[in-house]
């Protein structure tokens, strides 16, 4: 017995040391590997469909990889270019006074009368208020542009990570089923519990990543197109804001298109303001009520508030990949935690 205990402790010690060293080795590549896992999960249905036709895993994986590259590089590059251009133009226009949404609202007679009463209560002048708001808006835009240009400027690192991500995705697609089966052997659960864990995890991934991201993309697209047609400045930037806002519980995208409609109203574009409100209520907001149930029908799902905070926390911990990793880690935690409910049931069934 002591020898067995010593053997087990030695094995655990070696496992901990080697696990730490393995982490140090792979730490640099964790981000591209994480993206590769996400892409493999998202595009695995495409890979499975192609595999039924080509009958050879490497070829099906290669074709899927080509589709991923085309879908990633084209829209992402174009979107990044438009976004950086809009932010730069917005900063220049704000600095020169050509774009002054704060001033246009504050100088409206009715709004100014209300604001003046409030300012008198706090002993603050309107000029000080305008200066503070404009400076904060410009500062936010400069920080956002600096982050984007800084990320784009690290071209060598981005290209290297992209190459590693593509290579990892190829192997995850080709050997994904064998990889999952190999991990299954080391999970200390019964086959029934392992199957339940995989199903719950798959359901939560579909309901959070597929459902949430798909709805956010559709809403942001509708919003960006509407902003562009109706004359709202920087439609791509506000479309991105709408993508993020779609994960906010209760209010959702209203926090973006609502103020935009108010801006158009005070600019004198009454008809455009009414049209934007109509699009926001009928088209943008209803997408969540129509599209999400179709995607997550019959599957487990996480509360919207949990998804929202898991995204924010994931980005803070993991960087941009945390947008996916946050909900994914939370989904795995919920799946494992829910396994506790079934342990007694499974033991009773086994005893019977």
C-alpha positions in Angstrom: 0.0 0.0 0.0 2.7 2.6 0.9 4.5 1.7 -2.4 1.3 2.3 -4.4 0.8 5.6 -2.6 4.4 6.7 -3.3 4.0 5.6 -6.9 0.7 7.7 -7.2 2.3 10.8 -5.6 5.4 10.5 -7.8 3.2 10.2 -10.9 1.1 13.2 -9.9 4.3 15.2 -9.2 5.7 14.3 -12.6 2.4 15.1 -14.2 2.2 18.5 -12.6 5.8 19.4 -13.6 5.5 18.2 -17.1 2.1 19.9 -17.4 3.6 23.2 -16.3 6.5 22.8 -18.8 4.1 21.9 -21.5 2.1 25.1 -20.7 5.3 27.1 -20.9 6.1 25.6 -24.3 2.6 26.2 -25.8 1.9 29.5 -24.0 2.9 31.5 -27.0 0.6 29.6 -29.3 -2.4 29.4 -27.0 -4.3 32.2 -28.8 -4.0 30.7 -32.4 -4.7 27.2 -31.0 -7.8 28.5 -29.2 -9.0 30.2 -32.4 -8.3 27.0 -34.3 -10.5 25.0 -31.8 -13.3 27.6 -32.2 -13.1 27.5 -36.0 -13.1 23.7 -36.0 -16.3 23.7 -33.9 -18.0 26.3 -36.0 -17.1 24.8 -39.4 -17.2 21.1 -38.5 -20.7 20.7 -40.1 -19.2 22.0 -43.3 -16.3 19.5 -43.0 -18.8 16.7 -42.3 -20.8 17.6 -45.4 -17.7 17.7 -47.6 -16.5 14.4 -46.2 -19.6 12.6 -47.4 -18.7 13.7 -51.0 -14.9 13.5 -51.2 -14.6 10.4 -48.8 -11.1 11.5 -47.7 -10.5 13.5 -44.5 -7.4 15.4 -45.5 -9.0 16.7 -48.7 -12.3 17.6 -46.9 -10.2 19.4 -44.3 -8.2 21.3 -46.9 -11.4 22.4 -48.8 -13.0 23.5 -45.5 -9.8 25.4 -44.7 -9.9 27.3 -48.0 -13.5 28.3 -47.3 -12.5 29.5 -43.8 -9.6 31.6 -45.2 -11.8 33.2 -47.9 -14.5 34.0 -45.4 -12.0 35.4 -42.8 -9.5 37.4 -44.9 -12.0 39.1 -47.3 -14.7 40.5 -45.0 -12.4 41.0 -42.0 -9.7 43.0 -43.9 -12.4 45.1 -45.6 -14.2 45.7 -42.4 -11.0 46.6 -40.5 -10.1 49.1 -43.2 -13.5 50.8 -43.2 -13.5 50.9 -39.4 -10.1 52.5 -39.1 -11.0 55.1 -41.8 -14.3 56.0 -40.1 -12.6 56.4 -36.7 -9.9 58.6 -38.2 -12.5 60.7 -40.1 -14.6 61.0 -37.0 -11.6 62.3 -35.0 -10.7 64.8 -37.7 -14.2 66.0 -38.0 -14.7 66.3 -34.3 -11.4 68.3 -34.0 -12.3 70.6 -36.8 -15.9 71.1 -35.6 -17.5 69.6 -38.8 -19.0 66.8 -36.8 -20.4 68.0 -33.5 -23.4 65.9 -32.4 -23.0 67.2 -28.8 -23.2 70.8 -29.9 -26.1 70.2 -32.3 -28.2 68.7 -29.5 -27.1 71.2 -26.8 -27.9 74.2 -29.1 -31.5 73.0 -29.7 -33.7 75.7 -28.0 -35.9 73.3 -26.1 -33.0 71.0 -25.0 -30.9 74.0 -24.1 -33.6 75.4 -21.9 -33.8 72.2 -19.9 -30.0 71.8 -19.7 -29.6 75.4 -18.5 -31.9 74.7 -15.6 -29.9 71.6 -14.7 -26.6 73.4 -15.1 -27.7 76.2 -12.8 -28.4 73.7 -10.1 -24.8 72.4 -10.3 -23.2 75.7 -11.1 -21.6 74.5 -14.4 -21.5 76.5 -17.6 -22.7 75.2 -20.9 -19.3 75.8 -22.5 -17.6 73.7 -19.8 -20.1 70.9 -20.4 -19.6 71.0 -24.2 -15.8 71.1 -23.8 -15.8 68.1 -21.5 -18.1 66.0 -23.7 -16.2 66.7 -26.9 -12.8 66.1 -25.3 -14.0 62.7 -23.9 -15.4 61.7 -27.3 -12.2 62.7 -29.0 -10.1 60.9 -26.4 -12.2 57.7 -26.8 -11.8 57.8 -30.5 -8.1 58.3 -30.4 -7.7 55.4 -27.9 -9.8 53.1 -30.1 -7.9 54.1 -33.2 -4.6 53.6 -31.4 -5.6 50.1 -30.4 -6.6 49.2 -33.9 -3.5 50.7 -35.6 -1.3 49.1 -32.9 -2.9 45.7 -33.6 -2.6 46.1 -37.3 1.0 47.4 -37.0 2.1 44.1 -35.5 2.0 42.5 -39.0 4.6 39.9 -38.4 3.1 38.6 -35.2 -0.4 38.6 -36.8 0.8 36.7 -39.8 2.6 34.1 -37.7 -0.4 33.6 -35.5 -2.7 33.3 -38.5 -0.4 30.6 -40.1 -0.4 28.6 -36.8 -4.1 29.0 -36.5 -4.7 27.7 -40.0 -2.4 24.7 -39.6 -4.0 23.8 -36.2 -7.5 24.1 -37.7 -6.5 21.7 -40.5 -5.4 19.0 -38.0 -8.3 19.6 -35.6 -10.8 19.1 -38.5 -9.0 16.0 -39.8 -8.5 14.3 -36.4 -11.2 16.0 -34.4 -13.3 12.9 -33.7 -10.3 10.8 -32.7 -9.1 13.7 -30.5 -12.5 13.9 -28.7 -12.6 10.1 -28.3 -9.1 10.1 -26.8 -10.0 12.8 -24.3 -13.2 10.8 -23.4 -11.1 7.9 -22.2 -9.5 10.1 -19.5 -12.8 11.7 -18.2 -13.6 9.9 -14.9 -17.3 9.5 -15.7 -19.4 6.6 -16.9 -20.2 6.4 -20.6 -23.7 7.7 -19.9 -22.3 10.7 -18.0 -19.7 11.4 -20.7 -22.4 11.3 -23.4 -24.6 13.6 -21.3 -21.7 16.0 -20.7 -20.9 16.2 -24.4 -24.5 16.8 -25.3 -25.0 19.5 -22.8 -21.7 21.2 -23.8 -22.7 21.0 -27.5 -26.1 22.4 -26.8 -24.7 25.4 -24.8 -22.1 26.1 -27.4 -24.8 26.2 -30.1 -27.1 28.3 -28.1 -24.4 30.8 -27.0 -21.9 31.0 -29.8 -24.1 30.1 -32.8 -27.2 31.8 -31.5 -25.7 34.9 -29.9 -23.1 35.6 -32.5 -25.4 35.0 -35.5 -28.1 37.3 -34.0 -25.4 39.9 -33.3 -24.0 39.8 -36.8 -27.5 40.1 -38.4 -28.5 42.9 -36.1 -25.2 44.8 -36.7 -25.6 44.3 -40.5 -29.2 45.7 -40.5 -28.1 48.6 -38.3 -25.0 49.5 -40.3 -27.0 49.5 -43.6 -29.8 51.6 -42.0 -27.3 54.1 -40.6 -25.6 54.4 -43.9 -28.8 55.0 -45.9 -30.4 57.4 -43.3 -27.3 59.6 -43.0 -25.9 58.6 -39.6 -22.1 59.3 -39.6 -19.7 56.4 -39.3 -22.2 53.5 -39.9 -19.5 50.8 -39.7 -18.3 52.0 -36.3 -21.9 52.2 -34.9 -22.6 48.8 -36.5 -19.7 47.4 -34.5 -21.2 49.1 -31.4 -24.6 47.4 -32.2 -22.9 44.0 -32.5 -21.5 44.5 -28.9 -24.8 45.9 -27.6 -26.8 43.0 -28.8 -25.4 41.0 -25.9 -26.6 43.6 -23.3 -29.6 42.2 -21.4 -33.0 43.9 -21.7 -32.0 47.0 -23.8 -29.8 45.3 -26.4 -29.2 47.2 -29.6 -31.6 50.0 -28.6 -28.7 51.7 -26.7 -27.2 52.3 -30.2 -30.1 52.9 -32.6 -32.2 54.9 -30.0 -29.6 57.7 -29.6 -29.0 57.6 -33.4 -32.7 58.3 -34.0 -32.6 61.1 -31.4 -29.6 62.6 -33.2 -31.4 62.5 -36.5 -34.4 64.2 -35.0 -32.4 67.1 -33.5 -30.6 67.5 -36.8 -33.9 68.1 -38.5 -34.2 64.8 -40.3 -37.6 63.9 -38.8 -38.5 61.4 -41.5 -35.2 59.6 -41.3 -35.6 59.5 -37.5 -39.0 57.9 -37.7 -37.8 55.4 -40.3 -34.8 54.4 -38.1 -37.2 53.9 -35.1 -39.4 51.7 -37.3 -36.4 49.7 -38.5 -35.1 49.4 -35.0 -38.3 48.1 -33.6 -39.6 46.0 -36.5 -36.4 44.7 -38.1 -33.4 44.9 -35.7 -35.0 44.1 -32.4 -37.3 41.4 -33.8 -34.4 39.5 -35.2 -33.6 38.4 -31.6 -37.1 37.1 -31.1 -37.3 35.3 -34.4 -33.8 34.0 -35.3 -32.5 33.0 -31.8 -35.4 30.5 -31.1 -34.9 28.9 -34.5 -31.2 28.3 -33.7 -31.4 27.1 -30.1 -34.8 25.3 -30.3 -34.8 22.3 -28.0 -31.3 23.0 -26.7 -30.0 24.2 -23.3 -29.1 27.9 -23.1 -27.5 30.3 -20.7 -29.1 33.4 -19.3 -28.4 36.5 -21.4 -26.8 38.3 -18.4 -24.4 35.4 -17.9 -23.4 35.5 -21.6 -22.8 39.3 -21.4 -20.5 39.2 -18.4 -18.7 36.0 -19.7 -17.9 38.0 -22.8 -16.6 41.0 -20.9 -14.6 38.8 -18.5 -13.3 36.6 -21.3 -12.0 39.5 -23.2 -10.3 40.9 -20.1 -8.6 37.5 -19.3 -7.9 36.0 -22.8 -7.8 39.1 -25.0 -10.0 39.3 -28.1 -10.3 35.5 -28.3 -12.1 35.8 -24.9 -15.2 36.9 -26.9 -15.6 33.2 -27.7 -13.6 31.6 -24.9 -15.5 33.4 -22.1 -18.9 31.9 -22.9 -17.3 28.6 -23.8 -15.5 28.2 -20.4 -18.8 29.2 -18.7 -20.7 26.6 -20.8 -18.2 23.9 -19.8 -18.5 24.9 -16.1 -22.3 24.8 -16.2 -22.2 21.4 -18.0 -19.8 19.9 -15.4 -21.8 21.4 -12.5 -25.0 20.0 -13.8 -23.4 16.5 -13.8 -23.7 16.6 -10.0 -27.5 16.4 -10.3 -27.3 13.1 -12.1 -24.6 11.3 -10.1 -27.1 9.9 -7.5 -29.6 8.9 -10.3 -26.9 7.1 -12.2 -25.7 5.3 -9.1 -29.2 4.2 -8.2 -29.8 2.9 -11.7 -26.5 1.0 -11.6 -27.3 -0.5 -8.2 -30.8 -1.5 -9.5 
